[in-house]
Amino acid sequence: MSTDLMEAPTMTAEKPKTLSVKLHMDVIESARIVTAYKNETMTDLLSDLLRPALARLEREEVAKRTAEKPKPKRKP
């Protein structure tokens, strides 16, 4: 029997690019607890939680900054 059929193909997943960030200790402790329960990485948990919130905040800030500002009145 050929061993080619018994071996599963290996898939190499690329690691996401990451940076270090300082967070409050209580946030880290809670994230550790949740990731232990969910068997998930802290990187994935925090990214999944923050991504939609930050996208919304970014849209709001862009909208504020690009809103048409009233034009100053000219002096006669």
MONOR-V683392 format. One record per backbone hydrogen bond with DSSP energy under -0.5 kcal/mol. NH is the residue of the N-H (numbers start at 1). CO is the residue of the C=O. If there is no record, write none. Layout:
nh:co
NH:CO
NH:CO
//
This chain:
nh:co
5:2
7:3
12:10
13:11
23:21
27:24
28:24
29:25
30:26
31:27
32:28
33:29
34:30
35:31
36:32
37:33
38:34
39:35
40:35
45:41
46:42
47:43
48:44
49:45
50:46
51:47
52:48
53:49
54:50
55:51
56:52
57:53
58:54
59:55
60:56
61:57
62:58
63:59
64:60
65:61
66:62
67:63
//
